[in-house]
Amino acid sequence: MPIIVNLDVMMAKRKMSLNELSEKVDLTLSNLSILKTGKAKAVRFSTLEAICKVLECQPGDILEFIPE
């Protein structure tokens, strides 16, 4: 898939664990894990907004397009 999810990179930069992000964003660990590993087929804008607020970043810091 040409869309790469760099959630793990942003979490590492902010020194935040998946558990901590899950609590602050109010998402289950399994849903966040699916997103983090790039297995998600879609992401809601409200979820992306919440993640960006907590990690203090832009959507482009988390999602990246790599042409095949």
C-alpha positions in Angstrom: 0.0 0.0 0.0 1.4 3.4 -0.9 0.2 5.1 2.2 2.6 4.6 5.1 1.6 5.2 8.7 4.4 6.7 10.8 2.6 6.6 14.1 5.4 4.6 15.7 7.9 7.3 14.7 5.9 10.1 16.2 5.2 8.2 19.4 9.0 7.5 19.7 9.7 11.2 19.2 7.2 12.1 21.9 8.4 9.2 24.1 4.9 7.9 24.4 3.8 4.3 24.7 0.9 2.7 22.9 -0.9 2.3 26.2 -0.5 6.0 27.1 -1.7 7.1 23.7 -4.6 4.7 23.8 -5.8 6.3 27.1 -5.3 9.9 26.0 -7.0 9.3 22.6 -9.7 7.0 24.0 -9.2 4.2 21.5 -8.7 0.6 22.2 -5.2 -0.8 22.2 -6.1 -3.2 19.4 -7.4 -0.4 17.1 -4.4 1.7 17.7 -2.1 -1.2 17.1 -3.8 -1.9 13.7 -3.3 1.7 12.8 0.3 1.7 14.0 1.3 -1.4 12.0 -0.3 0.0 8.8 -2.9 -2.7 8.6 -5.8 -0.2 8.9 -7.9 0.2 5.7 -9.3 3.6 6.8 -8.9 6.2 9.6 -11.6 8.6 10.7 -10.7 12.3 10.7 -11.8 12.5 14.3 -9.3 9.8 15.3 -6.6 11.5 13.3 -7.4 14.8 14.9 -7.3 13.3 18.4 -3.9 11.6 17.7 -2.5 14.9 16.3 -3.7 16.8 19.4 -2.1 14.4 21.8 1.2 14.0 19.9 1.2 17.7 18.9 1.8 17.0 15.3 0.3 17.4 11.8 -1.5 14.7 9.9 1.4 14.7 7.4 3.7 13.7 10.3 1.7 10.5 10.7 0.6 9.7 7.1 3.0 9.5 4.1 2.4 8.7 0.5 5.0 6.6 -1.2 4.3 5.9 -4.9 4.8 2.3 -5.9 
